[in-house]
């Protein structure tokens, strides 16, 4: 299964994936109750792992944003050293 989602930075990726896996497993197993009877399921619909990758990010924008953040941090550190 592949999903393309936009997750805000304040949301944990592992928490999001856990929520998606949990909710979809419950819905699928409720809709197809005969799947629960299969001995090879071991009462787990999804595997334990997942893979995350980024797509569609503008590398130039990321470099610029990272540079601005580094400049702000450097200025803050310089101004707050005694």
Buried (B, 14 or more C-beta within 10 A) or exposed (E): EEEEEEEEEEEEEEEBBEEBBEEEBEEEBEEEEEEEEEEEEEEEBBEEEBEEEEEEEEEEEEEEEEEEEEEEEEEEEEEEEE
